[in-house]
Amino acid sequence: MKKQLTVLIILFGMFQLSATDGYLSLGYGAYHKGLAGAGLGLHYTCLVNGNPASNVFLGKEFSVGIALFSPSRQYTIEGNPSGMPGTFGLTPGTVESDSKMFVIPHIAANFPINEKSAFGVSLFGNGGMNTNYPTQTFYDQSIETTGVNLVQMFVGLTYSYKLHENHSVGLTAVLAGQQFEAKGLSSFAPFSSDAANLTNNDASTSVGFGFKVGYHGKLSEQFAFAAVYQSKAKMGEFEEYAGLFAEQGGFDIPSYWTAGIVYSPSTSFRVALDVKSIQYSGVASIANPIDAMALPPAFLNPGGDPNNPMDYTPNPNHVPLGSDEGSGFGWEDMMVFKIGMEYDLNESTTLRGGFSQGEQPIPESEVMFNILAPGVISSHIALGMSKDIGTKGQAIHVSFNYALNNKVEGVNPFDFDPVQAQQGNFVPNQNIILEMNQFDLAVQYTF
């Protein structure tokens, strides 16, 4: 099973990024993205990783799609490194990540079983993260670049059942595969529980399972309601990075829930309001905060020689990278609010647009490690349209998403002002600014 999923991950290898809520995708397919990820209560938007309860209303349908995604991400270091023994200052300046264009495909199908039930299958990218800085950010002399690459893909098998003419429930079994690679981090080897499995290794693959349950109900001619819960996907460990991620390479995929209502004041105009909550705090490698005082295995004695091991005092509170409580990215849970609107211009053309606003998952205190994963986006603007092109349910859907430029600024917790340090005051010496914007152009064909 792991070998087959590895092949699929490679074939769909550009899945690693899409317009994001943190690092999970904003939406799936051009129809959904054209509403900025809103529209859970619109049953016909949900063939690709939507509400499993909605499939029973779709009939026999197939969907293929592709998106071009371009994230612009960079970090800026302000302030010169102190150069004091035991500190870890970074080189001042702004560095932009390479790898700025990604191609993201999906495929899905739905098959009615009878009048009350349906079965669906989908293959799609769940999200991911990528940085590729053309510099030795953390002074790894063994490689010229620094960054990470996380690819995640899902295979969803959905059963949907109609409880009533206007009410349905659904269940999706989720088979998840992911691949991770890191480079340029060997300077953190003294902080790691397993330095051989910290960085610059081959891509590591893991597989796991989860599930999704959903409800959809048309409450009246004007109102519909839907809700979904997706479990945490329990994944195998990234063995080649057991000395980097907490819990010996653990990297589960977080759970989330979504609820949405749709108001239809007329037969041609619909407004969708959704709220989504992502539980990043449930995954230690994502949520554990960085602890600058717990990472070093020992501290240099005052006036000691940095090159003399006898001049160090062991750190009684040492918690290495890769341990159960090891430092991670420090991400917090994320609440996202979405609004989408669509208008039927005529019998064959629908226009749509949307806006999404999310909480910031990265605290100011966690910018150091998040140089590798600067998922600081909070706001998305979306436009989309659909055009019927035949009499047998064939349609083309397109969408454009722009994620507004956003910044998070904090301090380097490993470097201190040398003058203040001599007086016993450990005042941070450098600022770190993470910055990102994104755009996403998607095309989807349903038939």
C-alpha positions in Angstrom: 0.0 0.0 0.0 2.8 2.4 0.9 4.5 1.8 -2.4 1.4 2.5 -4.4 0.7 5.7 -2.5 4.3 6.8 -3.0 3.8 6.4 -6.8 0.6 8.5 -6.6 2.3 11.2 -4.6 5.1 11.4 -7.2 2.6 11.5 -10.1 0.7 14.2 -8.4 3.9 15.6 -7.1 3.0 19.3 -7.5 0.2 19.0 -5.0 2.4 20.5 -2.3 0.7 23.9 -2.3 -2.6 25.6 -3.0 -4.4 28.7 -1.9 -4.4 28.0 1.9 -6.1 28.2 5.2 -2.8 27.8 7.1 -1.4 25.0 5.1 -4.7 23.3 4.2 -6.3 24.2 0.9 -8.8 27.1 0.8 -11.1 25.1 -1.4 -11.2 22.1 -3.8 -12.0 22.6 -7.5 -12.7 25.8 -9.4 -16.4 25.8 -8.5 -15.5 25.8 -4.7 -12.6 28.2 -5.1 -14.7 30.7 -6.9 -16.6 31.2 -3.7 -13.4 31.5 -1.6 -14.0 28.1 -0.1 -17.6 29.0 1.0 -20.7 27.1 -0.2 -20.8 24.0 1.9 -24.6 24.3 1.8 -24.6 24.3 -2.0 -24.6 20.6 -2.7 -23.4 20.9 -6.3 -20.0 22.4 -5.3 -18.8 19.5 -3.3 -17.7 16.6 -5.5 -14.0 17.2 -4.7 -13.5 16.9 -0.9 -16.7 18.6 0.0 -19.6 17.5 2.1 -20.0 13.7 1.8 -23.7 14.2 2.4 -24.2 16.1 -0.8 -23.1 13.4 -3.3 -26.6 11.8 -3.3 -28.0 14.9 -4.9 -25.4 15.1 -7.7 -26.4 12.1 -9.9 -23.8 10.5 -12.1 -21.0 13.0 -12.5 -17.3 13.2 -13.2 -14.9 16.0 -12.5 -11.3 16.7 -13.6 -9.5 19.9 -12.9 -6.2 21.7 -12.8 -4.9 24.8 -11.0 -1.9 27.0 -11.4 -0.7 28.2 -8.0 1.9 30.8 -7.4 3.0 31.7 -3.8 5.4 34.5 -3.2 7.2 34.0 0.2 10.1 35.7 1.8 11.8 36.5 5.1 13.7 39.5 6.3 16.2 39.7 9.1 16.7 43.1 10.8 19.7 43.7 13.0 23.3 42.4 13.0 24.1 39.2 14.8 25.7 39.7 18.2 28.4 37.1 17.7 28.4 36.2 21.4 29.3 32.6 22.2 26.2 30.4 22.5 24.0 32.6 20.3 22.6 31.9 16.9 22.3 35.1 14.9 21.1 35.2 11.3 22.5 37.1 8.4 20.6 40.4 7.9 18.7 41.0 4.7 15.7 39.8 2.7 15.6 36.4 1.0 12.8 35.3 -1.4 12.0 31.7 -1.9 12.5 30.1 -5.3 9.9 27.5 -6.7 7.1 29.9 -7.4 4.8 28.0 -9.7 2.9 24.8 -9.0 0.5 22.7 -11.0 -2.3 21.0 -9.0 -4.6 18.4 -10.6 -7.7 16.6 -9.2 -10.1 13.9 -10.4 -13.4 12.8 -8.9 -16.5 10.8 -9.8 -19.9 10.1 -8.3 -22.2 7.1 -9.0 -25.9 6.8 -7.8 -26.6 3.4 -6.3 -30.4 4.0 -6.1 -32.7 6.8 -5.4 -31.5 7.2 -1.9 -27.8 6.5 -2.0 -24.6 7.2 -4.0 -21.0 6.3 -4.0 -18.1 8.7 -4.8 -14.4 8.6 -5.2 -11.9 11.4 -5.4 -8.1 12.0 -5.6 -6.8 15.4 -4.7 -4.1 17.4 -2.9 -5.0 18.2 0.7 -2.4 21.0 1.1 1.2 21.3 2.0 4.1 23.7 2.3 7.2 24.5 0.3 10.2 26.8 0.7 13.4 26.9 -1.3 15.7 29.7 -0.2 18.8 30.2 -2.4 21.0 30.7 0.6 22.4 29.0 3.7 19.9 30.5 6.0 21.0 28.5 9.0 24.7 28.2 8.0 24.6 24.6 6.8 27.9 24.3 4.9 27.0 21.0 3.3 24.3 22.4 1.0 23.8 25.7 -0.8 20.0 26.1 -0.2 17.6 25.9 2.7 13.9 24.8 2.8 11.3 22.2 3.2 8.9 20.4 0.9 5.7 18.8 2.1 3.3 17.0 -0.3 -0.1 15.7 0.9 -2.7 13.8 -1.1 -6.0 12.2 -0.2 -8.0 9.4 -1.7 -11.6 9.7 -0.6 -14.3 7.0 -0.8 -17.7 8.4 -0.1 -21.1 6.9 0.7 -24.1 9.3 0.8 -27.6 8.5 2.0 -30.8 10.5 1.6 -32.8 10.5 4.8 -35.6 12.6 3.3 -36.3 14.4 0.1 -34.3 17.4 1.4 -32.0 15.9 4.0 -29.0 13.6 3.7 -25.9 12.3 5.6 -22.6 11.0 4.3 -19.4 9.3 5.3 -16.0 9.5 3.6 -13.2 7.0 4.3 -9.9 8.9 3.8 -6.6 7.3 2.8 -3.9 9.9 3.1 -0.3 9.9 1.8 2.4 12.5 2.4 6.0 13.1 1.6 8.5 15.4 3.3 12.0 16.6 2.7 14.2 19.2 4.5 17.5 20.7 3.6 20.0 23.2 5.2 19.3 22.4 8.9 22.5 20.6 10.0 23.4 23.5 12.3 20.6 22.3 14.6 22.3 18.9 15.0 23.4 19.6 18.6 19.7 20.3 19.5 18.4 17.0 17.9 17.7 13.6 19.5 18.7 12.0 16.2 21.0 14.1 14.2 21.4 11.5 11.4 17.7 11.9 10.7 17.4 15.7 10.9 18.1 17.1 7.4 19.5 16.6 3.9 18.1 13.1 3.6 16.0 11.6 0.9 12.3 12.4 0.8 10.4 10.5 3.5 6.9 9.0 2.9 4.2 8.1 5.3 0.6 6.9 5.0 -2.4 7.0 7.3 -6.2 7.0 7.6 -9.0 9.3 8.7 -12.7 9.9 8.0 -15.2 12.6 7.3 -18.9 12.8 8.2 -21.4 15.3 7.0 -25.0 16.5 6.9 -26.9 18.5 4.3 -30.4 19.9 4.7 -32.7 22.1 2.7 -34.7 23.8 5.4 -36.9 25.8 3.2 -37.1 27.2 -0.4 -34.7 30.0 0.8 -32.4 28.4 3.4 -30.1 25.4 3.4 -27.7 24.2 6.1 -24.7 21.9 6.0 -22.0 20.7 8.4 -18.9 18.5 8.2 -16.3 17.1 10.6 -13.1 15.6 9.4 -11.0 13.6 11.8 -7.3 13.9 12.4 -5.6 11.6 9.9 -3.2 9.4 11.9 -0.1 9.1 9.9 3.1 7.0 10.1 6.3 8.7 11.1 8.7 10.4 8.7 11.5 8.1 9.7 14.2 10.1 7.8 13.2 13.1 9.9 12.8 11.5 13.3 15.3 14.0 14.7 13.4 17.0 13.4 9.7 16.6 14.1 8.3 16.0 17.6 7.3 12.4 18.5 10.1 10.9 16.5 9.0 12.2 13.1 5.3 12.3 13.7 3.3 14.5 11.4 -0.5 13.8 11.6 -2.9 15.8 9.5 -5.1 18.0 11.7 -8.8 17.7 12.1 -11.3 20.4 11.2 -15.0 21.1 11.2 -17.0 23.4 8.9 -20.6 24.6 9.0 -22.4 26.7 6.4 -25.7 28.2 5.5 -27.1 29.3 2.2 -29.7 32.0 1.7 -31.4 32.2 -1.7 -33.5 35.4 -2.0 -34.4 34.5 -5.6 -34.0 31.5 -7.9 -31.0 33.2 -9.6 -29.0 34.6 -6.6 -27.5 32.8 -3.6 -25.4 33.8 -0.6 -23.2 31.3 1.3 -21.8 31.9 4.7 -19.3 29.4 6.2 -17.2 29.0 9.3 -14.3 26.6 9.5 -12.1 25.6 12.5 -8.8 23.8 12.0 -7.3 22.1 15.0 -3.6 22.6 14.4 -3.0 22.2 18.2 -3.8 18.5 18.0 -0.6 17.8 16.1 2.6 18.1 18.3 5.0 18.7 15.4 2.9 21.6 14.1 1.8 23.0 17.5 4.6 22.6 19.9 6.2 26.1 20.5 9.9 26.7 20.2 11.7 26.9 23.5 15.1 28.5 23.2 16.1 27.6 26.7 15.2 23.9 26.4 16.9 23.2 23.0 20.6 23.5 24.0 21.9 20.4 25.7 24.4 22.6 27.8 25.2 26.2 28.5 28.6 27.9 28.3 29.9 28.9 31.7 30.6 32.7 32.1 34.0 33.4 30.8 34.4 29.8 29.5 36.1 28.7 26.3 33.5 27.7 23.7 35.9 25.1 22.4 36.4 23.4 25.7 33.7 20.9 26.6 34.6 21.2 30.3 33.4 24.8 30.3 29.8 23.8 29.7 27.1 23.0 32.3 24.4 20.5 31.2 21.0 21.9 30.7 18.6 20.1 33.2 15.6 21.2 31.1 16.9 20.0 27.8 14.2 18.9 25.4 15.7 17.9 22.0 14.2 18.2 18.6 12.4 14.9 17.7 11.4 14.1 21.3 7.7 13.9 22.3 7.7 17.5 23.6 10.3 18.8 21.1 10.0 22.2 19.6 7.8 22.5 16.5 6.3 25.3 14.5 4.1 26.7 17.3 0.9 27.0 15.2 -2.4 27.8 16.9 -5.9 26.7 16.0 -7.3 28.7 13.1 -10.9 29.9 12.7 -11.8 31.0 9.2 -14.9 32.9 8.1 -16.1 32.8 4.4 -18.7 34.5 2.3 -19.5 33.6 -1.2 -22.2 34.8 -3.7 -23.3 33.5 -7.1 -25.6 34.9 -9.7 -27.2 33.1 -12.6 -26.6 35.5 -15.5 -28.6 33.4 -17.8 -29.6 29.7 -18.2 -26.0 28.7 -19.1 -23.8 31.1 -17.2 -23.2 31.7 -13.5 -21.0 34.3 -12.0 -19.6 34.0 -8.4 -17.2 35.7 -6.0 -16.2 35.4 -2.4 -14.0 36.5 0.5 -12.3 34.6 3.2 -10.8 35.9 6.5 -8.9 33.7 8.9 -7.1 34.0 12.2 -3.4 34.1 12.1 -2.0 30.6 13.0 1.6 31.8 13.5 2.3 33.8 16.7 4.9 36.5 16.8 7.0 34.3 19.1 7.3 31.5 16.5 8.8 33.2 13.5 12.3 31.6 13.8 11.3 28.0 12.7 8.5 29.3 10.5 11.1 30.8 8.1 10.7 27.3 6.8 6.9 27.4 6.7 5.7 31.0 6.5 1.9 30.3 6.2 0.9 33.8 7.3 -1.9 34.3 4.8 -5.2 35.5 6.4 -7.4 37.0 3.6 -8.5 35.7 0.2 -10.5 37.4 -2.6 -12.1 35.1 -5.2 -13.8 35.4 -8.5 -15.3 32.6 -10.6 -17.8 31.6 -13.3 -19.4 28.5 -14.8 -20.5 27.9 -18.4 -22.7 25.1 -19.6 -21.3 23.7 -22.8 -23.7 20.9 -23.7 -27.1 19.3 -23.0 -25.7 16.4 -20.9 -24.6 18.3 -17.8 -21.2 19.3 -19.3 -19.8 22.5 -17.9 -16.6 24.5 -17.6 -15.8 26.2 -14.3 -12.9 28.8 -13.8 -11.8 30.6 -10.7 -9.2 33.2 -9.7 -8.0 33.6 -6.1 -5.7 36.2 -4.7 -4.4 36.0 -1.1 -3.6 39.4 0.2 0.0 40.1 1.2 0.5 39.6 4.9 3.3 39.8 7.4 4.1 38.4 10.8 7.0 40.0 12.7 8.8 38.6 15.8 12.3 38.2 17.3 15.1 35.8 16.9 15.0 33.9 20.3 18.6 32.7 19.9 20.4 36.0 19.7 20.7 38.8 22.3 21.9 42.4 22.5 25.6 42.1 23.7 25.5 45.3 25.8 22.3 44.2 27.6 23.6 40.7 28.0 26.7 41.9 29.9 24.2 43.5 32.4 22.3 40.2 32.7 19.4 41.4 30.5 18.7 39.0 27.6 17.1 41.4 25.1 16.5 40.0 21.6 18.9 41.5 19.1 17.2 40.7 15.8 13.8 41.0 14.2 12.4 38.4 11.8 9.6 39.3 9.3 7.8 36.6 7.4 5.8 37.7 4.4 3.6 36.0 1.8 1.0 36.5 -0.9 -0.5 34.0 -3.4 -2.6 33.7 -6.5 -4.4 30.7 -7.8 -6.0 30.1 -11.3 -8.2 27.0 -11.6 -10.1 25.3 -14.4 -12.6 22.4 -13.8 -14.6 20.3 -16.2 -17.7 18.4 -15.0 -19.6 16.0 -17.2 
